[in-house]
Amino acid sequence: MADKIDLRKIHIADSSELRKRGLMEGTIKYIEDDIRSFGTGSQGEAMLAIKGGVIYALVKLFRPDRKKCRAHVEFVFTNDANADTQSGIVDEVLRYCFLSEYYHKVTVICNHGNEGLERILTGAGFLQEAVLRDEVRGKNGFEDAGLYAMLSYEYPKYNICFVPFERGVAMVSGGQDFIDSVKLFHYGQKIEDPFADNIAGALGLLDGNGGLKRNDEGIYNLDEEQLKYLPGELSKAYTELREYFDSMRAGFDINVRFSVGTPFQKKVWNALNTIPYGGTASYEDIALILTEGKLAEARKITRAVGAACSDNPVAVVVPCHRVIGKDGSIVGYSAGIDIKDYLLLHESFTAVTPLISKEG
């Protein structure tokens, strides 16, 4: 397994190693002063990219405005940072910018003679936005450079899509190989996650109050060409959830990864997949599955099962909505009882009538 790329903030104690690795030049005092200026600058920060305990890049990140809409990044690689290492560093910086710091736009300037960096940027999903005249000073004067940019909804490794249904919107998060979150929102409800809010705003899905718009004009609909720009498993999830809400699908063939949760919670979430489409189970029924039918033990953990169901990170696909009270009452759903009631009615109706064929 390849060594993971780690990012950390630059320290004064790094000065000798930075000079040794060819990332900064001058006396140790000069380099230390330079590092101090990075640490006190309110408009940016400097980080080191480390792989296997070795520094391979100095990454300078500049914030042009206080709203943190955009980050401009400069990469300084060591001579022994090969293309794979450089690609890994670029991706880790993108992940940091989009998923940790919640920038909407990341830009990089690449002078036209740096074909290696240009290939890495385009391979990562950057698009050239402009040609900047006399942007970089070289040995023989000034050179033109390309301005490369990526927006949050263009990030190919991990992203978000929105699937409309009668009562609201399913927000799905995932990447090329898995999804790890499905959250349900009412129309008009605000999104708390900054990354998702950036994407929804950029796609024109937010109303004047910052809540999710209704799908009256099909604003959430994605065609086949648009789906190509989503990471593979996320694109698949969008299609399958649309089919589910359109009564064209009773089950899912989506790879789910639980990125959060205790071992007990994950056991509960996996047990929920045993409840058939159109069916229901009580919290005690799920507890009995976990205790292999031992009623006394099941009753001790029934409350914990209910708490785990409410924390299910992958709604609908992992069907916690099919868990009801022992007396048949519809209780406990993080998205709201009305949405749980809608999902149960949706499934109970199509369970006793033929699903609409995909061919129409």
C-alpha positions as CSV (number, residue, x, y, z in Angstrom):
1,M,0.0,0.0,0.0
2,A,1.4,3.4,-1.0
3,D,2.3,5.8,1.8
4,K,-0.4,8.3,2.6
5,I,0.2,12.0,2.0
6,D,0.0,14.0,5.2
7,L,-0.4,17.8,5.4
8,R,0.7,19.8,8.4
9,K,1.5,23.5,9.1
10,I,5.1,24.6,8.7
11,H,7.2,25.2,11.8
12,I,10.3,27.2,12.6
13,A,12.1,23.9,13.4
14,D,11.6,22.8,9.8
15,S,14.0,25.4,8.5
16,S,17.1,23.2,8.2
17,E,15.2,20.3,6.5
18,L,13.5,22.7,4.1
19,R,16.9,24.1,3.0
20,K,18.3,20.6,2.8
21,R,15.4,19.4,0.6
22,G,15.8,22.4,-1.7
23,L,12.3,23.9,-0.9
24,M,13.7,27.2,0.6
25,E,16.9,29.0,0.0
26,G,19.1,31.4,2.0
27,T,20.5,31.4,5.5
28,I,18.7,29.6,8.3
29,K,17.8,33.0,9.8
30,Y,16.3,34.1,6.5
31,I,14.3,30.9,6.2
32,E,13.1,31.2,9.8
33,D,12.0,34.8,9.2
34,D,10.1,33.6,6.0
35,I,8.4,30.9,8.0
36,R,7.4,33.4,10.7
37,S,5.8,35.6,8.0
38,F,3.7,32.6,6.9
39,G,2.6,32.0,10.5
40,T,1.4,35.6,11.0
41,G,-0.2,36.2,7.6
42,S,-3.9,36.5,7.9
43,Q,-4.3,36.0,4.2
44,G,-2.9,32.6,3.9
45,E,-0.9,29.7,5.4
46,A,2.0,27.4,4.5
47,M,1.9,23.6,4.9
48,L,4.3,20.7,4.3
49,A,3.3,17.6,2.3
50,I,4.9,14.6,3.9
51,K,5.0,11.0,2.7
52,G,6.6,8.2,4.6
53,G,8.1,10.7,7.0
54,V,9.8,12.7,4.2
55,I,9.0,16.2,3.1
56,Y,8.1,16.3,-0.6
57,A,6.5,19.7,-1.0
58,L,5.9,23.2,0.4
59,V,2.3,24.2,-0.2
60,K,1.4,27.9,0.0
61,L,-2.3,28.6,0.3
62,F,-3.5,32.2,-0.1
63,R,-7.0,33.5,0.8
64,P,-7.9,36.6,-1.3
65,D,-10.9,37.5,0.8
66,R,-12.3,36.9,4.3
67,K,-15.4,35.0,3.1
68,K,-13.1,32.1,2.0
69,C,-14.8,31.7,-1.3
70,R,-11.5,31.1,-3.1
71,A,-8.1,29.7,-2.3
72,H,-5.1,30.2,-4.5
73,V,-2.4,27.5,-4.1
74,E,1.3,27.4,-5.0
75,F,3.2,24.1,-5.0
76,V,7.0,23.8,-4.5
77,F,8.1,20.2,-5.0
78,T,11.4,18.6,-4.2
79,N,13.5,17.2,-7.1
80,D,12.8,13.6,-6.0
81,A,9.0,14.1,-5.9
82,N,7.9,11.9,-8.8
83,A,4.6,12.3,-10.8
84,D,2.6,9.9,-8.5
85,T,3.8,11.7,-5.4
86,Q,3.0,15.1,-6.9
87,S,-0.5,13.9,-7.9
88,G,-1.1,12.6,-4.4
89,I,-0.1,15.9,-2.9
90,V,-2.4,17.9,-5.3
91,D,-5.3,15.6,-4.4
92,E,-4.7,15.9,-0.6
93,V,-4.6,19.7,-0.9
94,L,-7.9,19.7,-2.8
95,R,-9.4,17.5,-0.2
96,Y,-8.2,19.9,2.5
97,C,-9.5,23.0,0.6
98,F,-12.9,21.6,-0.2
99,L,-13.8,19.2,2.7
100,S,-11.9,20.7,5.6
101,E,-11.7,24.5,4.9
102,Y,-14.8,24.6,2.7
103,Y,-13.5,26.8,-0.1
104,H,-15.7,26.8,-3.3
105,K,-12.9,27.5,-5.8
106,V,-9.3,26.5,-5.9
107,T,-6.9,28.1,-8.4
108,V,-3.3,27.3,-9.4
109,I,-1.0,29.2,-11.7
110,C,1.2,27.1,-14.0
111,N,3.8,28.6,-16.4
112,H,3.5,27.2,-19.9
113,G,6.9,25.5,-19.7
114,N,5.9,23.3,-16.7
115,E,4.3,20.5,-18.7
116,G,4.6,18.1,-15.8
117,L,2.5,20.2,-13.4
118,E,0.1,21.0,-16.2
119,R,-0.6,17.2,-16.8
120,I,-1.0,16.7,-13.0
121,L,-3.5,19.6,-12.7
122,T,-5.6,18.5,-15.7
123,G,-5.4,14.9,-14.5
124,A,-6.8,16.0,-11.2
125,G,-9.7,17.7,-12.8
126,F,-8.6,21.3,-13.1
127,L,-9.7,23.3,-16.1
128,Q,-7.6,26.2,-17.6
129,E,-9.6,29.3,-17.0
130,A,-7.3,32.0,-18.5
131,V,-3.9,32.8,-19.9
132,L,-2.1,35.4,-17.7
133,R,0.3,37.6,-19.6
134,D,3.8,38.1,-18.2
135,E,2.7,36.4,-15.0
136,V,5.9,34.5,-14.1
137,R,9.4,35.9,-14.0
138,G,12.0,33.5,-15.4
139,K,15.7,33.7,-16.2
140,N,15.1,35.4,-19.5
141,G,12.4,37.8,-18.5
142,F,8.7,37.4,-18.0
143,E,6.6,34.4,-19.2
144,D,2.9,33.8,-19.7
145,A,1.1,31.3,-17.5
146,G,-2.1,29.4,-17.3
147,L,-4.6,30.0,-14.6
148,Y,-6.2,26.6,-13.6
149,A,-9.3,26.4,-11.5
150,M,-11.6,23.8,-9.9
151,L,-15.0,24.5,-8.3
152,S,-16.3,22.4,-5.4
153,Y,-18.9,20.6,-7.5
154,E,-16.2,19.6,-10.0
155,Y,-14.0,17.7,-7.4
156,P,-13.9,14.2,-8.9
157,K,-12.8,12.2,-5.8
158,Y,-15.7,13.0,-3.5
159,N,-18.8,15.0,-4.1
160,I,-22.5,15.5,-3.5
161,C,-25.7,15.2,-5.5
162,F,-29.3,16.0,-4.8
163,V,-32.2,13.8,-5.6
164,P,-35.8,15.3,-5.4
165,F,-38.8,13.4,-4.2
166,E,-42.4,14.4,-3.3
167,R,-41.7,15.8,0.2
168,G,-38.2,17.1,-0.3
169,V,-34.6,16.3,-1.4
170,A,-32.2,13.5,-0.7
171,M,-28.6,14.7,-0.4
172,V,-26.1,12.0,-1.3
173,S,-22.4,12.1,-0.5
174,G,-19.8,9.8,-1.9
175,G,-16.9,9.1,-4.3
176,Q,-15.7,6.8,-7.0
177,D,-16.1,3.6,-5.1
178,F,-18.7,4.2,-2.3
179,I,-21.3,6.5,-0.9
180,D,-21.2,7.2,2.9
181,S,-24.2,9.5,3.5
182,V,-27.8,10.0,2.4
183,K,-29.6,12.8,4.3
184,L,-33.3,13.8,3.7
185,F,-34.4,17.4,3.8
186,H,-37.7,19.2,3.5
187,Y,-38.0,21.8,0.7
188,G,-37.1,25.1,2.2
189,Q,-34.8,23.5,4.8
190,K,-31.3,24.9,5.2
191,I,-28.2,22.7,4.8
192,E,-25.8,22.9,7.7
193,D,-22.8,21.2,6.0
194,P,-20.6,24.0,4.4
195,F,-19.3,21.8,1.6
196,A,-22.8,20.8,0.6
197,D,-24.1,24.3,1.0
198,N,-21.4,25.6,-1.4
199,I,-22.4,23.0,-4.0
200,A,-26.1,23.7,-3.7
201,G,-25.6,27.4,-3.9
202,A,-23.4,27.1,-7.0
203,L,-26.0,24.8,-8.7
204,G,-28.8,27.3,-8.1
205,L,-30.7,25.0,-5.7
206,L,-31.1,27.5,-2.8
207,D,-33.9,30.0,-2.3
208,G,-33.7,33.5,-1.0
209,N,-33.6,32.3,2.6
210,G,-30.8,29.8,1.9
211,G,-33.1,26.8,1.9
212,L,-33.5,24.1,-0.7
213,K,-35.8,25.1,-3.6
214,R,-38.7,22.9,-4.8
215,N,-38.2,20.9,-8.0
216,D,-41.0,22.7,-9.8
217,E,-38.9,23.4,-12.9
218,G,-36.8,20.2,-12.7
219,I,-33.8,22.0,-11.3
220,Y,-32.5,18.8,-9.6
221,N,-32.7,16.7,-12.8
222,L,-29.4,15.4,-14.2
223,D,-29.1,14.0,-17.7
224,E,-26.6,11.3,-18.8
225,E,-24.0,13.9,-19.8
226,Q,-24.1,15.6,-16.4
227,L,-23.9,12.3,-14.6
228,K,-20.5,11.7,-16.2
229,Y,-19.0,14.5,-14.1
230,L,-20.1,12.8,-10.8
231,P,-17.8,10.2,-9.1
232,G,-18.8,6.7,-10.3
233,E,-20.7,5.4,-7.3
234,L,-22.3,8.7,-6.6
235,S,-23.6,8.8,-10.1
236,K,-25.0,5.3,-9.6
237,A,-26.6,6.4,-6.4
238,Y,-28.3,9.3,-8.1
239,T,-29.8,7.1,-10.8
240,E,-31.0,4.4,-8.4
241,L,-32.6,6.8,-5.9
242,R,-34.4,8.5,-8.8
243,E,-35.7,5.1,-9.8
244,Y,-36.7,4.3,-6.2
245,F,-38.7,7.5,-5.8
246,D,-40.3,6.9,-9.3
247,S,-41.4,3.4,-8.2
248,M,-39.0,1.8,-10.6
249,R,-36.8,0.1,-8.0
250,A,-37.4,-1.9,-4.8
251,G,-33.7,-2.4,-3.8
252,F,-30.3,-0.9,-4.2
253,D,-27.0,-2.1,-5.7
254,I,-24.9,0.7,-4.2
255,N,-21.6,0.2,-2.4
256,V,-22.1,1.8,1.1
257,R,-19.2,2.6,3.4
258,F,-19.9,3.7,7.0
259,S,-17.3,6.4,7.6
260,V,-18.7,7.1,11.1
261,G,-20.2,4.9,13.8
262,T,-19.3,2.6,16.6
263,P,-19.0,-1.2,16.0
264,F,-22.5,-1.6,17.6
265,Q,-24.1,1.0,15.5
266,K,-22.7,-0.6,12.3
267,K,-24.1,-3.9,13.4
268,V,-27.5,-2.3,13.7
269,W,-27.2,-0.6,10.3
270,N,-26.3,-3.8,8.6
271,A,-29.2,-5.6,10.3
272,L,-31.6,-3.0,8.9
273,N,-30.9,-4.4,5.4
274,T,-32.7,-7.6,6.3
275,I,-36.1,-5.7,6.4
276,P,-37.7,-6.3,3.0
277,Y,-39.1,-3.6,0.7
278,G,-42.7,-2.9,1.8
279,G,-42.2,-4.5,5.2
280,T,-41.5,-3.2,8.7
281,A,-39.8,-4.4,11.9
282,S,-39.8,-3.2,15.5
283,Y,-36.7,-2.1,17.4
284,E,-37.0,-5.3,19.4
285,D,-37.0,-7.3,16.2
286,I,-33.7,-5.8,15.2
287,A,-32.3,-6.4,18.7
288,L,-33.4,-10.1,18.4
289,I,-31.3,-10.3,15.2
290,L,-28.3,-9.0,17.0
291,T,-28.7,-11.3,20.0
292,E,-29.5,-14.4,17.8
293,G,-33.1,-14.6,19.2
294,K,-32.3,-14.2,22.9
295,L,-35.3,-12.2,24.1
296,A,-34.0,-11.2,27.5
297,E,-30.7,-9.8,26.0
298,A,-32.6,-8.2,23.1
299,R,-34.8,-6.2,25.5
300,K,-31.7,-4.8,27.2
301,I,-30.4,-3.3,24.0
302,T,-33.7,-2.2,22.3
303,R,-33.3,1.4,23.4
304,A,-29.7,1.4,22.1
305,V,-31.0,0.0,18.8
306,G,-33.4,2.9,18.5
307,A,-30.6,5.4,19.1
308,A,-28.5,3.7,16.5
309,C,-31.3,3.9,14.0
310,S,-31.7,7.6,14.5
311,D,-28.0,8.0,13.8
312,N,-28.1,6.1,10.6
313,P,-25.9,8.1,8.1
314,V,-27.3,6.5,4.9
315,A,-31.1,7.0,4.9
316,V,-33.3,5.1,2.5
317,V,-30.5,2.9,1.1
318,V,-30.1,1.6,4.7
319,P,-33.8,1.4,5.5
320,C,-34.1,2.7,9.1
321,H,-37.5,4.2,8.0
322,R,-38.9,0.6,8.1
323,V,-38.3,0.3,11.8
324,I,-41.5,1.2,13.8
325,G,-42.8,0.9,17.3
326,K,-43.8,-2.5,18.7
327,D,-47.4,-1.3,18.7
328,G,-47.2,-0.3,15.0
329,S,-46.8,3.4,15.6
330,I,-44.5,5.5,13.4
331,V,-41.9,7.0,15.7
332,G,-38.4,8.3,15.7
333,Y,-37.1,9.6,12.4
334,S,-34.3,12.2,12.1
335,A,-35.7,13.7,8.8
336,G,-39.2,14.0,10.3
337,I,-42.2,11.7,11.0
338,D,-44.0,13.0,7.9
339,I,-41.1,11.9,5.6
340,K,-41.0,8.5,7.3
341,D,-44.7,8.1,6.8
342,Y,-44.3,9.1,3.1
343,L,-41.5,6.5,2.6
344,L,-43.6,3.7,4.2
345,L,-46.7,4.6,2.2
346,H,-44.6,4.8,-1.0
347,E,-43.2,1.3,-0.4
348,S,-46.5,-0.3,0.8
349,F,-48.3,0.9,-2.3
350,T,-45.7,-0.3,-4.8
351,A,-45.1,-3.5,-2.9
352,V,-48.7,-4.7,-3.7
353,T,-48.7,-3.3,-7.3
354,P,-46.2,-4.0,-10.0
355,L,-43.2,-1.7,-10.1
356,I,-43.2,0.5,-13.2
357,S,-40.7,-1.1,-15.7
358,K,-37.7,0.9,-16.7
359,E,-38.9,0.6,-20.3
360,G,-42.1,2.4,-19.4
